[in-house]
Amino acid sequence: MNKNKHKLMCAGLVIAAATALSACGEKAAEKKPGQTLASVNGEEITVLQLNEELNRAGPAVAQQEAARKQLLEALIDRQLLQNEANKEKLDRDPKVVQAIERAKALIVAQAYMQKRVGNVPRPTKEEVEAYYSQNPQFFANRKTFDMRQLVVATRDVTDEVKKAMDGAKSLEEVAVWLESNGVKFQRGQLTRTSAELPPELSQRLLAMPKGQLFIIREGDRSMLISIADTRESPVTVEQASAQIEQFLFNKKNKELAEAEVKRLRSTAKIEYMNQPGGAAPAPAGGAAATAAAPAEPAAVQADAGAGAPSSDAAARGVAGLK
């Protein structure tokens, strides 16, 4: 089975599982004549069901016909599984019921939010150009850092290793020292732009001379890094416009979703009870807004990685970025 077929089969078995499970034990809705595509032990599979799966899978136009056949078989497989689950009364299992209720709540909440913020206009050309101009470090003044690294276990970054790095003139000298002292390491190379790194880290790297050695720790591993080169790598507004437009569009959707949750909270009566360990209430616009709002990309990407740094990138720095 090729990857596309496997993907479509998985989609057919998994997508809309909550909807299928929520119907367990319920009387099947009447089907209009001509809509039935298959019957599985008396349970009908309709054109509407297949079209829904096609919309979710989103196959290319050239693969539409093959996708229809594969997804129809997937729907038959899913119906067989659902029938067996009904026989074993799995739809009454408390964990299954809880999962169905959670999925239903998320779907309804997302539908409401889509209705409220679903008609957000696309950013204008002027807004895109303004974002480009206001963030030259991501685009016009973008820099690329070429780095070499030796990855070692954090426990092995002893005072002796630090002393060896202080006295070394190159990363290769450090590698020779590590080998001679029985410290295991792996070599690596990484290239990152000032658009992918937090501004503070980019400024520090720009201030470092070529060949500068430094250490980045990340959990149980550490990177002994040397700057091999720093070069100009600007991105034009034409190259970045599509990604900036999408970034601003997602950002606006998220802001509107958070504002709506805040509005609802301001008019609701919310009482916190039985909080474990005196836990503080969640801030407004938390999980509900996250579930309902369109996801915001971690960074605006354009031509080999131009973009705005994400909070995750800010926390990680260059650690582990190979």
N, C-alpha and C positions, 0 to 999 in steps of 0.2 A: 504494500500500500504506500503510495507516494505521500509526500508531506502535505500537499494541498488536500488530498482525499482524507488523510488522517485528521487534519485540522477541521474539515467540514463535518466529519463524523463526530468528532468531539464536540463541536458546536451544537450538533443536533441532539446529542445526548445530555449536554449540560445546560445550554442556554434555555432560559425560561423554565428551569426545573421547578422553581418555586410556584410558578403559575400552574404547572402540571400537577404538582403535589397537592396544591390547595384545592384542586378539583377532585381529589381522591374521595370516593364514596358518594360524590354528588351525581345526580342524574344528568346524563349528557344532554347538551342543548340540541334543539332540533336543527338539522342540516337542510339547507336549501337543495332542491334537486340539481344534479349536475356538479355539485361542489365536492363530492366524495372522490378521493383519489385511491384510497385503499381501506380495507376493513380488517381489523385485527381482533379475532374472536368476537366479532360483533361491534367493536368500537371503531368508529369511523375516523379517518384522517382526511382533512379537507384541504382545498386549495388555499383557504385563508391561513391555515396553519403553516403550510409550506411557504407561502409568500412571506409570512412573518419571519421564518427561519432564514430565508434568502436575504431579507432586509438586514437582519442582524449579522449574517456571515459576510455580506458585501462582496461577493466574488466579482472578478473582472467580467466585462461583457462577453468576452470570448469563452469564458468558462461557465456561463449561465446555465446552459443545458446540462452539462456534466454535473454542476452543482445541484441542480434540481433533482437529478436522479439520486445523487449521494445523500442529499438531505431527506428525501422521501424515505430512503432505507433507514436513515438515522431516526426519523420519526416513528417508523415501525418498531425499531429496536427499543426506543424509549417507551412506546405504548406497551410492549411486552414486559418491560421492567416494571412499569407502573401497575400492570395487571397483577404481577406476582407480588408486588408490595402491598396491594390491596388485599390479596388473599391472606397475607401474613399480618394484616392490620398495622402495618408500619406507619400509616398515616395518623394513627392514634398514639404513637410513641411520643412522650413528652418532649424529647429533644427535637424530633421532627416538627411537631406542632410549633415549638418555640422558633425554630428556624424559618418556618413558613410565615409566622406572624412578623418576624423581623424583616424578611424579604418584602412582604406586603407593605409594611410601614415605610420602608425605604422607597419602594416604587411609587407609592402614593405621594410621599413627600417630594420626590423628584418631579413628579407630574405637576404638582402645585407650583413648585419653583420654576419649572419650565414655562408654565402659563404666565407667571408673574414677570419673569425676566427674559422670556424667550424671543422677544423682538428687539433686542439691543442692536442699534445700527452699527455697521462696521466702522472702524476708525477712518477718518478722512486722511487724505494725502498730507494735509498740513499737520495733523496730529502725529503721523508717522515721521515726518521730517523733523518735527519739534523734538521727538524722543531721540532721534538720531543725533541731533545737534546738542542736546542736553547730556548725552552720554558718550563723549568722544573716546573715552578709554575702552569702550566696547567696540567701536567701529573705526572712526577716522584715525585715532591714535593707537590703535590696537598693536600690542607687542606680542611676539611669540618667544617663549622660553624653551630652549632645548636643554634637557638635563640628563645626566647619567646617575644611576643609583645602585647601591648595594643594599639588598634587603636582608636584614638579620633579625633574629629573635630579640625582642626588647630586653629580655633577661641577660643577653650577651653584651648589651651596651654598658659596659663597665667604665670605671674611671680610667682604666688602662686604654680602652678603645678611644675614649674622648681625648686622652693625651696623645695617642697616636695620630688622631685626626688633626689636632692642633699643630703637630710637628710635620705633618705631611704636606707636600707641595702639589699633590694630585690625588685623585680618587684611586688611581692605579696603585699608588704607594700604600694607600689604606688597604686595598685588596691584598697586596703582598703581605702586609702585616697580619691581616686576618688569617690568611692561609698558613703562615708560619706559626701562628699561635693556636691553630686548630679551631678557629671560629667559623662555623658554617655560614655561607651567604649565597645569595643569588644575584646575578647581574641583571640590570634592567635599564631601559631607556624610556623617557617620557617627554612629550611635547605638549605644552599647555599655553594658552593665550591669556592675556590680561582680561579677556571677556569671560573666561571660565574660572578665574580665581577671584577671591574676595579682594577688594581694592587695597586693603592694608597689606596683604601678602604680596600683591603685585608691586606695590611701592617698595617693599623690602627687597624683592628680587631685582628690581631696576637699579637699586642702590648698590647691589653686590657686583664686584668685578668678575670677569670671566675666570672660571676655575675655583670660585669660592666654594668652600665645603660647609655643609650644615646638616643637622639631623632633624628628621620629622618622626615623631612617635605616633603610632596608631595601634592602640590595644597591645596585643602580644607580639607585634612586629614593629620594626623601626626601619627607616630608610636613611642611609648615609648618602647624601646627594651632592652633586657637583654641577654648577652651571656651565654647560658647554658653549652656549651661544645665546645671545639676545638679539632679535632682529625685528624690523618694522614689518607689520602685516596688516595694513589698513583694509577696511571693507567699505565699499561705496554704499550710498543710500539705496541705489538701485538693487544691489545685491542683497541688502538686508531688509528691504521694504516688506516683503511677504511675511517674513518671520516676525518683524516688529508689529505688523498689523494684527497677526494672530495673537501675539503676546498681549497687546493692548486690549483686544477684544475679550480674551479670557479674563484679563485683569478686571475689566469693567463688569463682566458677568459675576465674578466672584464678589466684587464690592457691592453690587446690587443684591446678591443673595444674602450677604452678611447684614446688609441694611434691613432687609425684610425680616430676617430672624430677630434682629435687634428690636424692630418695631413690634413684632408679635410678643416678644418677651416683655416689652414695656407695658403692654395692655393685659398681660396674663397674670394670674395669681399662681405663683410658683412657690411651693413649700418643700424644703429639704428635710427629710426625716431619716433616722437610722443611718447616719453617715458613718462609715467605718473609720475609726481612728480620728474622728473629728476632721475628716477631709473637707477641704474648702470647696464650695460650689464651683462648677465649671463656668468659665467666662462666657458671656453672650457671644453667639455666633460661632460656637465651637463645633462639636460633632455634627449637629443638624445642618449647619451651613456647609460644612465640608462635604456631607453626603449629598446635599441638594445642588451645590454650586458646581459649575463646570470646572474641571481641574485646571490649575494654572501651571504652565510649563516651568520647569526648573530654570530654564534659561532661554533667551532668544538666540537661535542658532542661524548663522548665515555664512556660507562659504568657508568651510572647514572650522566652524565652531565659533562664530561671533555671537556674543550674547550677554545677558545680564546674569551675574552670579546668583546661585541659589543659596538659601540658608544652610543647606546640607554641605555645599561646597565650602562655605565660610567656616563651618565647623571642622571640616576635614583638611582644609588647606590642600597641599599637593600630595598628602599622604596616600600611598597606595594607588595613585592614578598612573597606570601604566599605558 
